[in-house]
Amino acid sequence: MADQKISAMPTAATLTGAELVPLVQSGANVKATLDVLRSYDNAFGAWSDTTDQTGNISAGTVITMDTVGVADGITLVSGSRITVPNTGKYNLQFSLQFKNTNNAQEDATIWLRVNGVDLANSSTQYTIPARKSAGIFGYGVASLTFLLELNANDYVQMVWLPTNTTVTLEALPASVSPAYPAIPSVVSCMVQVA
């Protein structure tokens, strides 16, 4: 079979992931399963934050997260640095829960930093409605998706800048009646797609 042309080989049945694939690594012939190849560039991670966050109105504030949902390969370093293991293309998705306690609507601008440098053309501005009364605040959710080309060990941070400190990233507790889960201030995930 080793001398058979690929075009002359029979078509494979349904793949299980246990099939062996020949490779050349550091000049030596080696083998790996399809599962190992799939996991090489299939890194992922998901995180959230269970705390309220206050931004600075004169300079961008890095958004932090305190809870790991799932992670395989992509890691959260220092609470804010989403760090990738491989060179490739990554899909980053996140949502932020804003609260405004002011009587006027306020804005918040969100953008990305890669390796500590602001990413060009990554900003989006959201308007958070004014509160309705002393006990009924204005809420808004920002939801963004980015496709990023990153190198191994690069990291991405989410950054925000409110127009007033009355705007915060707000986490809310679970409700008993009617029942629903807690609302994180931040929910994010990153998946390697290529």
N, C-alpha and C positions, 0 to 999 in steps of 0.2 A: 504494500500500500504506500510505502514511503516514496516509490518512484512513480506514483500515479499523479497525473495532472489534476489540479483542482477542478477544472471543467469536466473531468471524467468521473468525479466522485458523485455518489448518490446524494440527494437532498436530505438534509437532517430532519429528523422528526421534531416534535415539540421540544424546545430546549428547557432544561431543568436548572441550569446554572452550574451543574457539576462537570460539564464537558471541559476537556483540556484544550488549551490553545497554545501553540508553540510561540516562543518569544526569544529575542536576543537581548540579553542584559549584560552590560559591561563586556561585550565581546563574547559572552558564553551563551550557548543554547540552554534555555530554561522553559518551564511550562507553568501555566496558571489556569485556574478555572474561570469560567465566564463570571461567576459570582465575584471573584477577586477583581477582575477587570471592571465590572460594573461599580464596585464600591470605590475604585480608585478615583473616578471623577463623578461621584454621586454624593459629595459631602453636603450636609445640611445642618441646620440648627434653628431653634425657635425659642424666643425669650419674651418675658413680660416684666412689668414693674408694678408692685403693689403699694407704692407710696405716692404722695403728692409731690410735684416738683415745681419750684419757682424759678423763673428765668430772669436774666439780667436785661434791663431795657437799653443798655448802651453797648453791649457786646454779646455775641452768640454764646449760649450755654449748651454744653454737651448733654445730651439726654442719656440717662442711665437706666439700667435694668437690673432687677435683683432675683429673678426667677428663671431657671432653665426649664423649658418645656420638654424638648428633645434636642439631642445634639449628637452628630456623628461627623467628626472631622472639622467642622467649623466651630470655633470656640468664642466665648465671650471673655475678654481680658479686661481687668480693671473696671468691670461694670459697664463699660461703654464701647469697647473696641471689638467689633465683630471681625474676627481674624480668620482668614482662609488658609487651607493647607496646600492648595495646588494652584498653579497658573491656569486660568480658564475664565469662562463667562459665568456670572452669578446673577440670580434674580433676587433682589432685596425688596421685601414688602413690609410695610408697617402702618399702624394706625395710632393716633394720639387722641386722647380724650381731654378736650379743653373745657375749662370752667371760667366764666367771667362774672365777677361780683360787682362790677361797675354799673352805673346807671346809663352808660353810653356803650355802644359797640366798640370793640377793640380788635386789633389785628395781631396775628402771629405769623412770622416768616420761618420757614423750615428749609434746611438744606443739608447736604452731605459733606463730610470731610473724608478724604482718603489719605492715610498715613499722616494725619495732622494738617493737611492742606485742603482748603475749601475747594470743592469740585465745581468747576465752571458750569453755569447754566443748570444748576440743580435746585435752585430756590423755588419755593411755592409760597404764596401768601394766602392765609385764611382769615376771614372775618368772623369773630365770635360775637353772637348777639348779646345785647345788654340784658341785665337781669330784669325780671318782670316785677319783682318786689323784694323786700328785705330777706325773704326766705326762699324765693324761687329764682335761681341763678340762670344765666345764659350758658348753654352748653353747645359744643360743636365738636365734630370728629374730623380729623385730617387723615386721609388714607392715601398712601403713595406707593408706587411701584417703580423700581429702577432696574435696568439691565446693565451690569457693570463688567468691564474687562479688567481682571485683577491678576497680579502676580502672586506666587507663593509667599505666604507670610504678610501680605498686605492686610491692612485693617480699615474698616469703614466705621464712621461715627455719624449719628444723627445730631443735628444742632438746631436750636430754635431761638427766636428773638421776639418777645412780646412787645407791644407798644406801651403796655402799662403792667405793673406788678399785680394788678387785679386779675390778670389772666394767669392761670396755673394749669399744669397737667394734673388732672384729678383722678384719683383712684376712689372707687366707691365700694362699700362692703356688700356682701351677699344680702339678699332680702329673704325674710322668712315668710311673709304673707303679703302679697303673693310671692311665691318662691322663685328666685332666679340666682345664678352664680354672681360672684363678685365681678366688678368691672375694673380691670387694670388701667392705669394711666397710659401705659405703653404696651403694645403688642407688636412683635416683629418676628420675621423669619427670613432666612437666606438659604437658597438652594443652588448648588452648582448645576448648570444646565448644559455646559459643554466644556 
